[in-house]
Amino acid sequence: MLLVDETVEIPVQVNGKVRTRIQVPAGADADALEAAARADDKVAALLEGTTVRKVIAVPGRLINFVVG
């Protein structure tokens, strides 16, 4: 019998630097990753007052906010 994780830990990057990690369901899609990352207090503080130029979300791997 194989064990399957129900949640995975995803690194959240801002301009390519890991700022925090979030827990999301294992099958979360790109939109769910972005919503969970934006809901995190640390990420919200980093994105406040900036323009998010691009969001790169790789389900099961990472999410990166490109700000400028």
Secondary structure, DSSP 8 states (H G I E B T S, - for coil): -----SEEEEEEEETTEEEEEEEEETT--HHHHHHHHHHSHHHHHHHTTS-EEEEEEETTTEEEEEE-
